[in-house]
């Protein structure tokens, strides 16, 4: 049994949660699948970096440069420990999950996907795990295929067998948790099928890493991507992990400073891993602050965080399913879903719902959530989405439900 | 409960929109969508002697988008093209008391003016095809700079 989370104590660390919005309404922030708020520890880390340590990294020999480099590289080590990664050389800092996946599509995909080959993704991917593969497969005259989603919001993983049987699949890519339905993917099942067929696997961990224990060696995939800003860290920082044996075969993504060993007029040799893939001056301050975010999460414990989210999601599903006129998408099996609840309210467009409840201080996302392929599958133009994190309470859920009554009142439902 | 945006007139207009549906063999058929929120509107028009004889709209939109599209179709049905192409955004917003969106809501203004953008693009394609003298290029620019 995990220790229960002390939400009140946690909320103290998040200055933004103390502010009011609109007509003096307390902020009820329920858009965590989009981005999370930042604790003082992360904000202070950015502040401290610029006030006391700022210098460019990996080059100069003076004290500040040494401190900045140490702080930057310390985050790489924290990530390795946090996700059970074998070698720090496999960790590449990028702008976010989107850039991570584009890096793979460009630097690995262009050398490994050829005409007639197949890349397999799923119907519940974020656009960032669809569009780079469309670009690649169109360029290479290859095919993009989808694992479909069933009515319960789960992937129909057996469809993968048909694709793998062609012998033409070069990559299978999927999200470890859907950003719309909250479904947790049965990664083990997909990975074992791919391993049996000798096909590399990319996992989009943007929604999963912030909310549960993730063990990259245990997952046994080949590429793994996630973003700092969805796990209390700053925006503009993400991580691409690539299995070393593959990373060693990959050509660079961006050319420029820091990724080189020696540059001559017509040829260049590359820097060691992972620096070969980190061209230019990186987002140093935010990498440092990302380290503070990881410390913060580890202090609470990822299993404790997952337990808190299971509790609040269970409460929210119970409470919300009693609201007249609500349609909730995705599985009801709490062991298979994260703290994300997509819903529609009567036939009111989600944009209208979100706008009206915003006046009550409740911040939820409305729209297609960068998942238009899934919207088509669900046969809706858009949904509302409430998503929870460590600082959300049952009172936040109550406020959401109460605010829906305002929508009903206004639309005479 | 009252709300500055969701007034009775807007909610009624959106619940019972005018000119909703599709038509056979339109002279103009134009589509556009708001990438941010998923509003998606197609306008179809029949043109006779330079007059917009009939107009229908289809697609999915929020309350603001639906109400404004409904009002737009009523405003330009039966008008000649020259009249319709100059339709200012203030007129549509004014019909529904939404002028405040221009200043106050850079996000929802896109919902309100999507159909006007579609109208201008539709007329542009139709006229550019007919005139071939570039005299309608301003329409394209207007459509692009509406919001």
Interface residues (C-beta under 8 A of the other chain):
Chain A: X348 X349 X350 X351 X352 X355 X356 X359 X366 X367 X368 X372 X375 X381 X382 X406 X409 X410 X411 X412
Chain B: X1 X3 X5 X6 X11 X36 X37 X38 X39 X40 X60 X61 X62 X63 X64 X65 X66 X108 X111
